[in-house]
Amino acid sequence: MPSPEQLRDRFLRALAPESQFYRLLDHLPGISFFAKNSRFQIVCANQHFVESVGHQNEADLIGKEDFDLFPLRLAENFRRDDEEVLTSGEARLNLVELFFNSQGIPDWFITNKLPVRDRQGRLIGIMGTTQSYSHASQTVHPYRHIERALAYIREHFRERITVEELASMVHLSTRQLHRKFVETFGFSPQTFIMKLRIQAACDALQQEDAQIIEVATALGFCDQSSFTQHFHRHIGITPLKYQRQFRLVRKTGE
């Protein structure tokens, strides 16, 4: 009798390319699925992902990279995560991807990325799912305990927010709140808020007339020095260098 693993492997090896297992995900509300090869080109995607990037047919996306579909900052973030998965061969789960609407209000998505291997075990790409927080909060148990705190952070992240007030809001101790955030997102409430501020700063710095001190003040930093330190810690370069790089890329593309 074949083992369970042998049964599974025999079945998967027998699949025809046109089987397209991922089509099942077209019937799961709010779930986007994608797969990329080792050159970070999209090789397949479900319909929800296709439509979320403004296309109608999967064929329109095949061969495209994130830099063809998303703003530069987002594409850079996605690429860093992809490179880490391809280099380490380890999955990255519950990644928080932040987007800002036209009113400057953040929406976030929960992304999972896993390595794809060939029959010899070699890494040949990445596959992943993305789900909006509003959908994830209904299905993933940890979110339910901190949903009110997340909603408050979404509206007030530019202001001073203490862990104590967030914990009180959801009727948890500060230690319990910390544990829930780490369990759900992989980092503390303070880090979550800071990441949100830094991502907002990246968007703000891309505006043509943006002044660093004004961006720092608008996002609740006590001074430009503090802003620069936090920005460098999260992005790897100073706000000034980031701004210059973005303007250079934009000028080159014109």
Backbone as numpy.savetxt, mean C-alpha at the origin, in Angstrom:
# Nx Ny Nz CAx CAy CAz Cx Cy Cz
-1.16 -44.80 -2.38 -2.00 -43.60 -2.38 -1.12 -42.34 -2.38
-1.41 -41.41 -3.26 -0.63 -40.16 -3.25 -0.91 -39.36 -1.99
0.07 -38.61 -1.57 -0.10 -37.74 -0.40 -0.96 -36.54 -0.79
-1.47 -35.79 0.20 -2.24 -34.57 -0.13 -1.45 -33.60 -0.99
-0.15 -33.46 -0.69 0.67 -32.55 -1.47 0.81 -33.01 -2.91
0.95 -34.32 -3.10 1.07 -34.85 -4.46 -0.22 -34.66 -5.24
-1.36 -34.86 -4.59 -2.64 -34.64 -5.24 -2.77 -33.19 -5.72
-2.40 -32.28 -4.81 -2.48 -30.86 -5.15 -1.55 -30.53 -6.31
-0.28 -30.97 -6.22 0.69 -30.64 -7.24 0.32 -31.23 -8.59
-0.21 -32.45 -8.59 -0.63 -33.09 -9.84 -1.75 -32.29 -10.50
-2.68 -31.85 -9.69 -3.80 -31.07 -10.22 -3.32 -29.75 -10.80
-2.45 -29.03 -10.06 -1.99 -27.72 -10.52 -1.14 -27.84 -11.78
-0.32 -28.89 -11.88 0.51 -29.06 -13.07 -0.33 -29.33 -14.30
-1.50 -29.92 -14.09 -2.37 -30.28 -15.21 -3.20 -29.11 -15.72
-3.21 -28.00 -15.00 -4.04 -26.86 -15.40 -3.60 -26.29 -16.73
-4.56 -25.95 -17.56 -4.27 -25.23 -18.80 -4.10 -23.75 -18.49
-3.27 -23.04 -19.25 -3.07 -21.60 -19.00 -4.37 -20.81 -18.97
-5.33 -21.23 -19.78 -6.58 -20.47 -19.85 -7.51 -20.74 -18.66
-7.08 -21.58 -17.72 -7.93 -21.86 -16.55 -8.21 -20.59 -15.75
-7.19 -19.76 -15.56 -7.34 -18.46 -14.93 -8.10 -18.52 -13.60
-7.48 -19.17 -12.65 -8.07 -19.27 -11.31 -8.49 -17.92 -10.76
-7.70 -16.89 -11.07 -7.95 -15.58 -10.48 -9.27 -14.98 -10.92
-9.92 -15.53 -11.95 -11.23 -15.03 -12.34 -12.26 -15.20 -11.22
-12.01 -16.14 -10.33 -12.89 -16.30 -9.18 -12.96 -15.01 -8.37
-11.85 -14.25 -8.35 -11.78 -13.02 -7.56 -12.64 -11.91 -8.15
-13.08 -12.07 -9.39 -14.02 -11.10 -9.96 -15.34 -11.09 -9.20
-15.59 -12.16 -8.46 -16.87 -12.31 -7.78 -16.77 -12.03 -6.28
-15.62 -11.53 -5.85 -15.44 -11.13 -4.45 -15.42 -9.61 -4.40
-16.43 -8.98 -3.81 -16.55 -7.51 -3.85 -15.32 -6.81 -3.25
-14.84 -5.81 -3.96 -13.78 -4.95 -3.43 -12.39 -5.51 -3.47
-12.18 -6.70 -4.05 -10.86 -7.31 -4.09 -10.23 -7.09 -5.45
-9.05 -6.50 -5.46 -8.27 -6.38 -6.68 -7.13 -7.40 -6.63
-6.92 -8.09 -7.75 -5.83 -9.07 -7.85 -4.93 -8.69 -9.02
-3.63 -8.87 -8.83 -2.67 -8.61 -9.90 -1.51 -9.59 -9.77
-0.82 -9.79 -10.87 0.43 -10.55 -10.85 1.40 -9.86 -11.80
2.69 -9.85 -11.41 3.73 -9.21 -12.20 4.88 -10.19 -12.40
5.59 -10.03 -13.50 6.77 -10.85 -13.71 7.98 -10.23 -13.00
9.14 -10.82 -13.20 10.34 -10.35 -12.48 10.82 -8.99 -12.96
10.26 -8.50 -14.05 10.57 -7.14 -14.53 9.49 -6.15 -14.11
8.64 -6.59 -13.20 7.59 -5.76 -12.60 6.52 -5.34 -13.61
6.37 -6.11 -14.67 5.32 -5.87 -15.64 4.08 -6.68 -15.28
2.93 -6.08 -15.39 1.69 -6.80 -15.10 1.47 -7.89 -16.14
1.18 -9.09 -15.68 0.93 -10.21 -16.59 -0.51 -10.71 -16.49
-1.19 -10.41 -15.40 -2.62 -10.71 -15.31 -3.23 -9.90 -14.17
-4.53 -9.70 -14.25 -5.26 -8.92 -13.24 -6.74 -9.24 -13.34
-7.42 -9.16 -12.21 -8.87 -9.38 -12.28 -9.57 -8.10 -12.71
-10.85 -8.20 -12.97 -11.58 -7.07 -13.55 -11.64 -5.87 -12.61
-11.71 -6.12 -11.32 -11.78 -5.02 -10.36 -10.51 -4.19 -10.42
-9.35 -4.85 -10.52 -8.09 -4.12 -10.64 -8.04 -3.35 -11.95
-8.45 -4.00 -13.03 -8.44 -3.36 -14.35 -9.24 -2.06 -14.32
-10.44 -2.13 -13.77 -11.30 -0.94 -13.76 -10.81 0.10 -12.77
-10.15 -0.33 -11.69 -9.68 0.63 -10.68 -8.58 1.54 -11.22
-7.89 1.11 -12.27 -6.84 1.95 -12.87 -7.31 2.57 -14.19
-8.62 2.56 -14.40 -9.19 3.30 -15.52 -9.22 2.60 -16.86
-9.15 1.27 -16.85 -9.20 0.51 -18.10 -10.44 -0.39 -18.10
-10.69 -0.98 -19.24 -11.85 -1.85 -19.40 -11.47 -3.32 -19.55
-10.32 -3.57 -20.16 -9.94 -4.94 -20.48 -8.56 -5.27 -19.91
-8.42 -6.50 -19.46 -7.15 -6.95 -18.91 -6.01 -6.77 -19.92
-6.29 -7.02 -21.19 -5.26 -6.92 -22.22 -4.63 -5.54 -22.27
-5.40 -4.51 -21.86 -4.87 -3.14 -21.88 -3.74 -2.95 -20.87
-3.67 -3.82 -19.86 -2.68 -3.66 -18.80 -1.46 -4.54 -18.97
-1.57 -5.62 -19.74 -0.47 -6.57 -19.85 0.78 -5.85 -20.36
1.87 -6.02 -19.62 3.14 -5.41 -19.99 3.39 -4.05 -19.36
2.36 -3.46 -18.74 2.54 -2.15 -18.12 3.15 -2.30 -16.73
3.82 -1.24 -16.28 4.38 -1.18 -14.94 3.59 -0.17 -14.11
3.86 -0.16 -12.81 3.18 0.79 -11.93 3.42 2.23 -12.37
4.62 2.49 -12.91 4.95 3.85 -13.33 4.11 4.30 -14.53
3.51 3.34 -15.21 2.62 3.67 -16.33 1.19 3.95 -15.85
0.89 3.59 -14.60 -0.50 3.61 -14.14 -0.76 4.54 -12.97
0.28 4.82 -12.16 0.06 5.55 -10.92 0.97 6.78 -10.85
0.61 7.75 -9.98 1.51 8.87 -9.74 2.87 8.39 -9.25
3.89 9.20 -9.50 5.27 8.78 -9.23 5.47 8.28 -7.81
4.97 9.04 -6.81 5.22 8.63 -5.42 4.63 7.26 -5.13
3.41 7.01 -5.58 2.78 5.72 -5.34 3.55 4.61 -6.06
3.91 4.87 -7.30 4.65 3.85 -8.06 5.97 3.51 -7.38
6.64 4.52 -6.83 7.90 4.28 -6.13 7.68 3.39 -4.91
6.61 3.67 -4.16 6.31 2.85 -2.99 6.01 1.41 -3.38
5.19 1.23 -4.42 4.84 -0.11 -4.87 6.08 -0.87 -5.31
6.98 -0.18 -6.02 8.19 -0.84 -6.52 9.09 -1.29 -5.37
9.21 -0.46 -4.35 10.04 -0.85 -3.20 9.52 -2.14 -2.57
8.21 -2.21 -2.39 7.63 -3.43 -1.81 7.85 -4.63 -2.72
7.65 -4.44 -4.01 7.83 -5.54 -4.97 9.27 -6.05 -4.94
10.21 -5.12 -4.92 11.62 -5.51 -4.91 11.97 -6.30 -3.66
11.37 -5.90 -2.54 11.65 -6.62 -1.29 11.14 -8.05 -1.36
9.93 -8.24 -1.91 9.37 -9.58 -2.05 10.22 -10.43 -2.99
10.64 -9.86 -4.12 11.45 -10.61 -5.08 12.84 -10.93 -4.53
13.39 -10.04 -3.74 14.72 -10.26 -3.19 14.71 -11.28 -2.06
13.72 -11.14 -1.17 13.68 -12.00 0.02 12.96 -13.32 -0.21
12.04 -13.33 -1.18 11.22 -14.52 -1.36 10.17 -14.69 -0.29
9.97 -13.65 0.52 9.01 -13.70 1.61 7.80 -12.83 1.29
6.64 -13.28 1.75 5.42 -12.51 1.55 5.44 -11.24 2.39
4.75 -10.21 1.91 4.53 -8.99 2.68 3.02 -8.84 2.81
2.54 -8.90 4.03 1.10 -8.95 4.28 0.62 -7.72 5.04
-0.63 -7.35 4.80 -1.26 -6.21 5.48 -0.48 -4.91 5.31
0.05 -4.70 4.11 0.71 -3.42 3.82 -0.35 -2.33 3.72
-0.07 -1.19 4.31 -1.01 -0.07 4.25 -0.57 0.86 3.13
-1.39 0.96 2.09 -1.12 1.86 0.98 -2.04 3.07 1.11
-1.47 4.25 1.11 -2.25 5.45 1.36 -2.47 6.26 0.09
-3.70 6.69 -0.10 -4.07 7.54 -1.22 -4.78 8.77 -0.68
-4.69 9.87 -1.39 -5.37 11.09 -0.97 -6.31 11.54 -2.07
-7.56 11.83 -1.66 -8.52 12.30 -2.65 -8.33 13.79 -2.92
-9.18 14.36 -3.76 -9.00 15.76 -4.17 -9.17 16.73 -3.01
-9.82 16.30 -1.93 -9.99 17.15 -0.75 -8.84 16.98 0.25
-7.87 16.15 -0.11 -6.74 15.92 0.78 -7.05 14.97 1.92
-8.14 14.23 1.81 -8.52 13.25 2.84 -7.96 11.89 2.44
-7.30 11.21 3.37 -6.68 9.93 3.01 -7.68 8.78 2.96
-7.48 7.92 2.00 -8.12 6.61 1.98 -6.98 5.61 1.99
-7.18 4.48 2.64 -6.11 3.51 2.63 -6.61 2.16 2.19
-5.67 1.41 1.66 -5.95 0.09 1.13 -5.00 -0.90 1.79
-5.48 -2.11 1.96 -4.68 -3.16 2.56 -4.20 -4.08 1.44
-2.89 -4.20 1.31 -2.30 -4.95 0.22 -1.51 -6.14 0.76
-1.64 -7.27 0.08 -0.85 -8.46 0.38 -0.07 -8.84 -0.87
1.23 -9.09 -0.71 2.07 -9.46 -1.85 2.83 -10.75 -1.51
2.81 -11.68 -2.46 3.49 -12.96 -2.28 4.37 -13.25 -3.49
5.48 -13.97 -3.25 6.35 -14.33 -4.37 5.72 -15.41 -5.23
6.05 -15.43 -6.51 5.62 -16.47 -7.44 6.87 -17.21 -7.90
6.83 -18.54 -7.85 7.98 -19.37 -8.23 7.62 -20.28 -9.40
8.65 -20.67 -10.16 8.41 -21.64 -11.22 8.56 -23.05 -10.66
8.51 -24.06 -11.52 8.53 -25.45 -11.05 9.87 -25.85 -10.44
10.90 -25.09 -10.76 12.22 -25.35 -10.16 12.43 -24.54 -8.87
11.41 -23.80 -8.46 11.51 -23.03 -7.23 12.13 -21.65 -7.38
12.40 -21.25 -8.63 13.01 -19.93 -8.86 11.95 -18.84 -8.81
12.33 -17.69 -8.24 11.41 -16.56 -8.17 11.22 -15.96 -9.55
9.96 -15.89 -9.99 9.70 -15.36 -11.33 8.72 -14.19 -11.32
8.25 -13.80 -10.13 7.33 -12.67 -10.10 6.65 -12.50 -8.76
5.59 -11.72 -8.78 4.86 -11.34 -7.57 3.38 -11.42 -7.89
2.59 -11.85 -6.92 1.15 -11.75 -7.04 0.61 -11.10 -5.78
-0.53 -10.45 -5.91 -1.04 -9.75 -4.74 -2.50 -9.40 -4.85
-3.04 -9.00 -3.71 -4.40 -8.51 -3.64 -4.41 -7.17 -2.94
-5.35 -6.34 -3.32 -5.56 -5.05 -2.68 -7.03 -4.91 -2.35
-7.30 -4.42 -1.14 -8.67 -4.27 -0.68 -8.80 -2.95 0.06
-9.83 -2.21 -0.23 -10.04 -0.94 0.47 -10.29 -1.21 1.94
-9.88 -0.27 2.78 -10.10 -0.43 4.22 -11.57 -0.63 4.54
-12.46 0.08 3.82 -13.89 -0.02 4.12 -14.39 -1.44 3.93
-13.84 -2.17 2.93 -14.22 -3.57 2.76 -13.49 -4.45 3.77
-12.20 -4.16 3.96 -11.41 -5.00 4.86 -11.95 -4.95 6.29
-12.41 -3.79 6.70 -12.88 -3.65 8.08 -14.11 -4.49 8.36
-14.84 -4.88 7.31 -16.03 -5.71 7.49 -15.70 -7.19 7.57
-14.51 -7.58 7.09 -14.19 -9.00 7.00 -12.99 -9.42 7.84
-12.10 -8.49 8.18 -10.91 -8.84 8.96 -11.13 -8.46 10.41
-11.12 -9.42 11.28 -11.53 -9.23 12.66 -10.77 -8.12 13.41
-9.43 -8.01 13.31 -8.73 -6.98 14.10 -9.20 -5.55 13.85
-9.65 -5.26 12.62 -10.06 -3.90 12.30 -11.24 -3.44 13.14
-12.10 -4.37 13.48 -13.35 -4.00 14.14 -13.11 -3.34 15.49
-12.01 -3.68 16.13 -11.72 -3.13 17.45 -11.17 -1.70 17.39
-10.65 -1.31 16.25 -10.00 0.00 16.16 -10.59 0.86 15.06
-11.74 0.46 14.53 -12.31 1.18 13.39 -12.59 2.64 13.71
-13.12 2.92 14.89 -13.43 4.29 15.26 -12.16 5.13 15.38
-11.10 4.53 15.92 -9.83 5.25 16.03 -9.26 5.56 14.66
-9.38 4.62 13.73 -8.89 4.85 12.37 -9.67 5.96 11.68
-10.98 5.97 11.89 -11.80 7.02 11.29 -11.40 8.39 11.84
-11.10 8.45 13.14 -10.69 9.72 13.75 -9.33 10.16 13.19
-8.40 9.22 13.08 -7.08 9.54 12.53 -7.23 10.08 11.11
-8.10 9.47 10.35 -8.30 9.87 8.95 -8.70 11.34 8.85
-9.50 11.82 9.79 -9.98 13.19 9.75 -9.06 14.18 10.44
-8.22 13.70 11.37 -7.48 14.63 12.23 -5.97 14.39 12.25
-5.42 13.65 11.28 -4.00 13.28 11.36 -3.08 14.50 11.28
-3.58 15.63 10.79 -2.75 16.84 10.73 -2.64 17.52 12.09
-3.45 17.09 13.04 -3.46 17.70 14.37 -2.71 16.80 15.35
-2.54 17.30 16.56 -1.90 16.48 17.59 -2.89 15.43 18.09
-2.52 14.18 17.98 -3.37 13.07 18.43 -2.57 12.24 19.42
-3.14 11.99 20.58 -2.45 11.17 21.57 -3.00 9.75 21.55
-2.14 8.81 21.90 -2.56 7.41 21.98 -3.63 7.24 23.05
-3.51 8.04 24.11 -4.49 7.94 25.21 -5.90 8.27 24.74
-6.05 9.33 23.94 -7.40 9.68 23.49 -7.93 8.65 22.49
-7.07 8.08 21.67 -7.50 7.04 20.74 -7.95 5.80 21.50
-7.18 5.43 22.52 -7.53 4.25 23.31 -8.86 4.44 24.01
-9.06 5.62 24.58 -10.32 5.91 25.25 -11.50 5.85 24.28
-11.27 6.28 23.07 -12.30 6.32 22.04 -12.84 4.93 21.71
-11.96 3.93 21.76 -12.37 2.57 21.40 -12.44 1.65 22.63
-12.37 2.27 23.82 -12.53 1.54 25.08 -11.49 0.43 25.25
-10.25 0.78 24.93 -9.13 -0.13 25.14 -8.07 0.59 25.96
-7.20 -0.18 26.60 -6.04 0.43 27.24 -5.05 0.81 26.16
-4.09 1.67 26.48 -3.09 2.06 25.49 -2.29 0.84 25.03
-2.03 -0.08 25.95 -1.30 -1.29 25.58 -2.11 -2.16 24.62
-3.41 -2.29 24.89 -4.27 -3.07 24.01 -4.37 -2.43 22.62
-4.48 -1.10 22.59 -4.56 -0.40 21.32 -3.27 -0.61 20.51
-2.13 -0.50 21.19 -0.84 -0.71 20.54 -0.80 -2.12 19.94
-1.22 -3.10 20.72 -1.19 -4.49 20.25 -2.09 -4.69 19.03
-3.28 -4.06 19.04 -4.21 -4.19 17.91 -3.62 -3.58 16.64
-2.96 -2.43 16.79 -2.36 -1.79 15.61 -1.22 -2.65 15.07
-0.39 -3.17 15.94 0.72 -4.01 15.50 0.18 -5.28 14.84
-0.86 -5.86 15.43 -1.47 -7.07 14.87 -2.06 -6.81 13.49
-2.65 -5.63 13.31 -3.36 -5.32 12.06 -2.44 -4.75 10.99
-1.58 -3.80 11.38 -0.78 -3.07 10.39 0.72 -3.33 10.49
1.15 -3.91 11.58 2.58 -4.18 11.72 3.36 -3.09 12.39
2.67 -2.03 12.86 3.37 -0.97 13.58 2.40 -0.26 14.51
2.95 0.62 15.36 2.21 1.25 16.43 1.28 2.35 15.92
0.34 2.83 16.75 -0.52 3.95 16.35 0.29 5.19 16.00
1.34 5.49 16.79 2.16 6.67 16.50 2.83 6.56 15.13
3.34 5.38 14.81 3.98 5.19 13.51 2.96 5.29 12.39
1.77 4.77 12.62 0.70 4.85 11.61 0.39 6.31 11.29
0.24 7.12 12.33 -0.07 8.55 12.13 1.08 9.25 11.41
2.31 8.93 11.81 3.46 9.57 11.18 3.58 9.18 9.71
3.34 7.92 9.39 3.36 7.50 8.00 2.33 8.26 7.18
1.17 8.46 7.77 0.11 9.20 7.09 0.55 10.65 6.82
1.16 11.28 7.80 1.64 12.65 7.64 2.74 12.73 6.57
3.64 11.77 6.58 4.74 11.80 5.62 4.23 11.58 4.20
3.26 10.67 4.04 2.70 10.46 2.70 1.98 11.72 2.23
1.27 12.39 3.14 0.61 13.64 2.78 1.65 14.70 2.41
2.78 14.68 3.10 3.85 15.63 2.79 4.42 15.38 1.40
4.56 14.11 1.04 5.06 13.78 -0.30 4.15 14.37 -1.37
2.85 14.23 -1.18 1.90 14.79 -2.14 2.00 16.31 -2.17
2.08 16.92 -0.99 2.12 18.38 -0.91 3.40 18.94 -1.55
4.52 18.27 -1.36 5.80 18.74 -1.89 5.86 18.69 -3.42
4.95 17.92 -4.00 4.93 17.83 -5.46 4.22 19.01 -6.12
3.55 19.83 -5.31 2.90 21.01 -5.86 3.95 22.02 -6.27
3.73 22.68 -7.37 4.76 23.53 -7.98 5.25 24.64 -7.06
4.36 25.24 -6.27 4.75 26.37 -5.42 4.92 25.97 -3.95
5.08 24.67 -3.67 5.15 24.21 -2.29 6.41 24.71 -1.59
6.23 25.20 -0.37 7.33 25.63 0.49 7.46 24.61 1.63
8.66 24.15 1.90 8.85 23.08 2.88 8.34 23.48 4.25
8.63 24.69 4.71 8.19 25.11 6.04 6.68 25.16 6.13
6.02 25.56 5.05 4.56 25.62 5.05 3.95 24.21 5.08
4.57 23.29 4.36 4.11 21.90 4.39 4.27 21.33 5.79
5.42 21.60 6.42 5.67 21.10 7.76 4.64 21.63 8.75
4.36 22.91 8.69 3.40 23.53 9.60 2.00 22.99 9.39
1.60 22.84 8.12 0.25 22.36 7.81 0.01 20.94 8.29
1.10 20.16 8.42 0.96 18.78 8.84 1.28 18.57 10.31
1.36 19.64 11.07 1.45 19.53 12.51 2.83 19.35 13.08
3.89 19.53 12.29 5.24 19.43 12.83 5.61 20.74 13.53
6.36 20.60 14.62 6.66 21.78 15.42 7.62 22.74 14.71
8.49 22.20 13.86 9.40 23.06 13.10 9.92 22.28 11.89
10.65 22.96 11.02 11.14 22.34 9.79 12.18 21.27 10.09
12.97 21.47 11.14 13.99 20.50 11.49 13.37 19.16 11.87
12.32 19.20 12.69 11.64 17.97 13.09 11.03 17.28 11.88
10.42 18.07 11.00 9.82 17.54 9.79 10.88 16.84 8.94
12.02 17.48 8.77 13.09 16.92 7.95 13.59 15.60 8.52
13.73 15.52 9.83 14.20 14.30 10.47 13.23 13.14 10.23
11.95 13.39 10.45 10.95 12.34 10.26 10.83 11.95 8.79
10.87 12.92 7.92 10.77 12.66 6.49 11.93 11.78 6.03
13.13 12.13 6.45 14.31 11.35 6.06 14.23 9.93 6.60
13.74 9.78 7.81 13.63 8.46 8.43 12.69 7.55 7.63
11.61 8.11 7.10 10.61 7.29 6.41 10.88 7.17 4.91
11.40 8.21 4.29 11.56 8.21 2.83 13.00 7.95 2.41
13.95 8.27 3.29 15.34 8.00 2.98 16.12 9.18 2.44
15.42 10.28 2.16 16.06 11.51 1.69 15.37 12.69 2.37
15.96 13.88 2.27 15.36 15.06 2.88 14.20 15.57 2.03
13.30 16.37 2.62 12.21 16.96 1.83 12.72 17.77 0.64
13.81 18.52 0.83 14.34 19.34 -0.25 14.83 18.47 -1.41
15.57 17.40 -1.08 16.06 16.52 -2.14 14.90 15.82 -2.84
13.90 15.41 -2.07 12.71 14.77 -2.67 12.04 15.73 -3.65
11.88 16.97 -3.23 11.21 17.96 -4.07 12.01 18.22 -5.35
13.32 18.31 -5.22 14.16 18.55 -6.39 14.12 17.36 -7.35
14.14 16.14 -6.79 14.08 14.96 -7.64 12.76 14.90 -8.41
11.66 15.20 -7.71 10.37 15.15 -8.37 10.28 16.20 -9.49
10.76 17.39 -9.21 10.71 18.45 -10.23 11.58 18.10 -11.43
12.72 17.43 -11.16 13.60 17.02 -12.25 12.92 15.98 -13.12
12.27 15.00 -12.47 11.57 13.95 -13.22 10.44 14.57 -14.04
9.69 15.49 -13.44 8.58 16.11 -14.15 9.09 16.93 -15.34
10.20 17.65 -15.13 10.76 18.46 -16.20 11.27 17.58 -17.34
11.89 16.46 -16.99 12.41 15.53 -18.00 11.29 14.93 -18.83
10.14 14.71 -18.16 9.02 14.08 -18.85 8.24 15.03 -19.72
8.45 16.33 -19.60 7.69 17.31 -20.37 8.24 17.45 -21.81
